[in-house]
Amino acid sequence: MSANAAPAPDTEEWSDTDATSGGGPRPGAGGWIVRIALAVIVLVWTIPTIGLLVSSFRPEAAVRTSGWWSQITTPLDWTLENYATVLDGGMGAAFVNSLAVSIPATVIPILAAAFAAYAFAWMEFRGREVMFVVFVALLVVPLQVALVPMLRMYSSLGITGTFLAVWLAHTAFGMPLAVYLFRNYMGSLPREVIESAKVDGAGHFQTFWRLIIPLSVPALAAYAIFQFLWVWNDLLVALVFLGGSPDVQVVTLNLASLLGSQGQAWHLLTAGAFITMTVPLIVFFSLQRYFVRGLTAGSVKG
């Protein structure tokens, strides 16, 4: 045997690897406990959603007389009547109205906050730090405090009851968090990249649009999830600035009207809830790969 030959691998260390996982270490007892605990938590967290789904397909009489878990031991008696009633009750139009509210109310603050964040991160001007502190301080202003002054201002401008009023309201309420996240994320980008763009003759707008925006996609996507879900599930702002008119009614207002004044039609709420959940689920699963990376970087780096 040659003196330069490599020693044989240790038997105990080799046994700790898993050939089926590419030679990686096998999960120990602690790892399996964590996985089992997470699986139990996910299952418990999902049980209400499963019950909601099952109840949405059950007839009204069955919903009123027995729990959804009774379907496990009894023959299935499912119907699409709840969904038909909900759609006939104006949910289709409300669904379109919610898209008309949520998409602009998500895109507008992202664009405005991205421009402001770039200025705070990479442009030198008098009072930059003070203005940024003022923006961040607006996070502590309660939403309810601003509703009445904004409603009076919108009434004087004649835009109450229009989508424009809700877009402006959600933009104002969402800007502080967006500026905070985007500024911290953009400020963490390598300075050498920005300086090389300046050497090549790029102006601020070219640097922002062609360089900063592509590099900031994780932060933009993370905030887009938050903002879209907030606007889509909002009831208070839509009720105050839009009202209950059927032509501008959003899904949350439509669900409240389906429930009835005394909650006598709550079985329709199950079907309506699943209809309204479709778009948020699509948005979240489409952008979730950016969620943790963008939110974490925007929160701790500066």
C-alpha positions in Angstrom: 0.0 0.0 0.0 1.4 3.4 -1.0 2.4 5.8 1.8 0.4 8.6 0.0 -2.8 6.6 -0.2 -5.8 8.3 1.5 -7.0 6.6 4.7 -10.2 4.7 4.7 -13.3 6.8 5.8 -14.3 6.4 9.4 -17.1 3.8 9.7 -19.2 5.7 12.2 -19.0 9.0 10.2 -19.9 7.2 7.0 -23.0 5.6 8.6 -24.3 9.0 9.4 -24.8 9.8 5.7 -27.8 8.9 3.6 -27.0 7.6 0.1 -30.6 8.4 -1.0 -30.2 12.1 -0.3 -26.9 12.5 -2.1 -24.6 11.7 0.8 -26.1 14.3 3.1 -26.4 13.8 6.9 -29.5 11.9 8.1 -31.9 13.8 10.2 -31.3 13.0 13.9 -33.9 12.4 16.6 -34.2 16.1 17.2 -34.8 16.8 13.5 -37.6 14.2 13.3 -39.3 15.7 16.4 -39.3 19.1 14.8 -40.7 17.8 11.6 -43.5 15.9 13.4 -44.3 19.0 15.5 -44.5 21.1 12.4 -46.7 18.6 10.7 -49.1 18.6 13.7 -49.2 22.4 13.8 -50.0 22.6 10.1 -52.7 20.0 10.5 -54.3 21.7 13.4 -54.1 25.1 11.6 -55.7 23.6 8.5 -58.6 21.9 10.2 -60.8 25.1 10.3 -60.2 25.6 6.5 -61.1 22.0 5.8 -64.3 22.4 7.8 -65.1 25.6 5.9 -64.6 23.8 2.6 -66.8 20.8 3.5 -69.5 23.1 4.8 -69.5 25.1 1.6 -70.7 22.1 -0.3 -73.4 21.0 2.3 -77.1 21.9 2.0 -78.4 24.5 4.4 -80.5 22.0 6.4 -77.4 19.8 7.0 -75.3 22.8 8.0 -77.9 23.9 10.6 -78.4 20.4 12.1 -75.0 18.8 12.2 -71.3 19.7 12.1 -69.1 19.3 9.1 -67.2 16.4 10.7 -70.4 14.3 10.5 -69.6 13.8 6.8 -66.8 11.5 7.8 -69.3 8.8 9.0 -72.4 9.6 7.0 -73.0 9.4 3.2 -71.9 12.5 1.3 -74.7 14.9 0.6 -73.0 17.7 -1.3 -74.5 20.4 -3.5 -73.4 23.5 -5.4 -76.4 25.5 -4.3 -74.4 27.7 -1.9 -72.0 28.7 -4.6 -74.8 29.4 -7.1 -76.6 31.6 -4.5 -73.5 33.5 -3.7 -72.7 34.2 -7.3 -76.3 35.2 -8.0 -76.1 37.6 -5.1 -73.6 39.9 -6.9 -70.3 38.2 -5.9 -69.1 38.2 -9.5 -69.4 41.9 -9.8 -67.9 42.4 -6.4 -65.0 40.2 -7.4 -64.2 42.4 -10.3 -64.5 45.5 -8.2 -62.1 44.1 -5.7 -59.6 43.5 -8.5 -60.1 47.0 -9.7 -59.4 48.3 -6.2 -56.6 45.9 -5.1 -54.3 46.0 -8.2 -53.9 49.8 -8.4 -53.8 50.1 -4.6 -50.8 47.7 -4.7 -49.0 49.0 -7.7 -49.2 52.7 -6.9 -47.6 52.7 -3.4 -44.9 50.3 -4.7 -43.9 52.6 -7.5 -44.1 55.8 -5.3 -42.3 54.2 -2.4 -39.6 52.8 -4.7 -38.7 56.2 -6.0 -38.7 57.7 -2.5 -36.6 54.8 -1.2 -34.0 55.3 -3.9 -33.8 59.0 -3.0 -33.3 58.3 0.7 -30.7 55.5 0.0 -28.5 56.9 -2.8 -29.2 60.7 -3.3 -27.7 63.4 -1.2 -30.0 66.3 -0.2 -30.7 68.5 2.8 -32.9 67.0 5.4 -32.8 63.4 4.0 -32.5 61.7 7.4 -35.2 63.9 9.0 -37.7 63.2 6.2 -37.0 59.5 6.4 -37.6 59.5 10.2 -40.9 61.3 9.6 -41.9 58.7 7.1 -41.1 55.9 9.5 -42.9 57.7 12.3 -46.2 57.6 10.3 -46.3 53.9 11.0 -47.6 54.6 14.5 -50.5 56.7 13.3 -53.7 54.6 13.7 -55.7 54.1 10.6 -59.0 55.1 12.3 -57.6 58.5 13.3 -57.2 59.5 9.6 -60.5 58.3 8.3 -62.7 61.3 9.2 -60.3 64.0 8.0 -59.7 62.1 4.8 -63.4 61.6 4.2 -64.0 65.3 4.6 -61.2 66.2 2.2 -62.5 63.6 -0.4 -66.1 65.0 0.0 -64.8 68.5 -0.8 -63.0 67.2 -3.8 -66.1 65.2 -5.0 -64.4 61.8 -5.2 -66.2 60.0 -2.3 -67.7 56.8 -3.5 -65.1 56.3 -6.3 -62.2 53.9 -6.7 -59.8 56.8 -6.8 -60.7 57.6 -3.1 -59.8 54.1 -2.0 -56.6 54.0 -4.1 -55.4 57.2 -2.5 -56.3 56.0 1.0 -54.6 52.7 0.7 -51.5 54.4 -0.9 -51.3 56.8 2.0 -51.7 54.1 4.6 -49.2 51.7 2.9 -46.4 54.2 2.0 -44.6 54.3 5.4 -44.0 50.6 5.6 -43.1 50.4 1.9 -40.5 53.3 2.1 -39.0 51.8 5.2 -38.5 48.3 3.7 -37.4 49.5 0.3 -34.9 52.1 1.6 -33.3 49.5 3.9 -33.1 47.0 1.1 -31.8 49.4 -1.6 -29.3 50.8 0.9 -27.9 47.3 1.4 -27.0 46.9 -2.3 -23.3 47.0 -3.2 -22.1 50.6 -3.6 -19.6 49.5 -6.2 -22.5 48.6 -8.6 -24.0 52.1 -8.2 -20.7 53.8 -8.7 -19.9 51.8 -11.8 -23.2 52.9 -13.3 -22.3 56.5 -12.6 -18.9 56.0 -14.3 -20.7 54.6 -17.3 -22.7 57.8 -17.5 -26.0 56.6 -16.2 -28.3 59.1 -14.5 -30.4 58.6 -11.4 -33.4 57.5 -13.4 -31.4 55.0 -15.5 -29.7 53.6 -12.4 -33.0 53.3 -10.6 -35.0 51.7 -13.4 -32.3 49.4 -15.0 -30.3 48.5 -12.0 -32.0 49.1 -8.6 -35.5 47.8 -9.6 -34.2 44.4 -10.9 -32.0 43.9 -7.9 -34.9 44.9 -5.5 -37.4 42.4 -6.8 -37.5 40.3 -3.5 -38.3 43.4 -1.4 -40.9 44.6 -3.9 -42.6 41.1 -4.1 -42.6 40.7 -0.3 -44.4 44.1 0.1 -46.7 43.3 -2.7 -48.0 40.3 -0.9 -48.7 42.3 2.3 -50.3 45.2 0.5 -52.5 43.1 -1.8 -53.8 40.9 1.0 -54.5 43.9 3.2 -56.4 45.7 0.4 -58.3 42.6 -0.7 -59.5 41.7 2.8 -60.2 45.3 3.8 -63.7 46.2 4.9 -63.4 49.4 6.9 -61.7 51.6 4.3 -64.0 50.3 1.5 -67.1 50.9 3.6 -66.0 54.4 4.5 -64.8 55.7 1.1 -66.9 53.5 -1.2 -70.1 52.8 0.7 -72.5 49.9 0.0 -73.6 50.8 -3.5 -73.8 47.6 -5.6 -71.8 49.2 -8.5 -68.7 49.7 -6.4 -69.2 47.0 -3.8 -66.1 44.8 -3.1 -66.1 41.2 -1.9 -65.9 42.0 1.8 -69.0 44.2 1.6 -70.8 41.6 -0.5 -70.0 38.9 2.1 -71.4 41.1 4.9 -74.6 41.6 2.9 -74.9 37.9 2.3 -74.7 37.1 6.0 -78.0 39.0 6.7 -78.8 41.3 9.5 -79.2 38.5 12.1 -76.7 36.0 10.7 -79.5 33.8 9.4 -77.6 33.0 6.1 -74.2 32.2 7.5 -74.0 29.0 5.5 -73.5 31.2 2.4 -70.4 32.6 4.1 -68.5 29.4 3.6 -69.0 29.4 -0.1 -68.3 33.1 -0.4 -65.2 32.8 1.7 -63.7 30.2 -0.6 -64.5 32.3 -3.7 -62.7 35.3 -2.2 -59.7 33.1 -1.1 -58.7 32.2 -4.6 -57.0 35.4 -5.7 -55.0 35.9 -2.4 -53.8 32.2 -2.6 -52.7 32.7 -6.2 -50.8 35.9 -5.3 -49.1 34.4 -2.3 -48.0 31.2 -3.9 -46.7 33.1 -7.0 -44.5 35.4 -4.9 -43.8 33.3 -1.8 -40.3 32.4 -3.0 -39.3 36.1 -2.5 -41.3 36.6 0.7 -38.8 35.6 3.5 -35.7 36.9 1.6 -37.2 40.3 0.7 -38.9 40.9 4.1 -35.8 39.9 6.2 -33.4 41.9 4.1 -35.6 45.0 4.2 -36.1 44.7 7.9 -32.5 44.2 9.3 -30.2 45.9 6.8 -29.7 49.5 6.4 
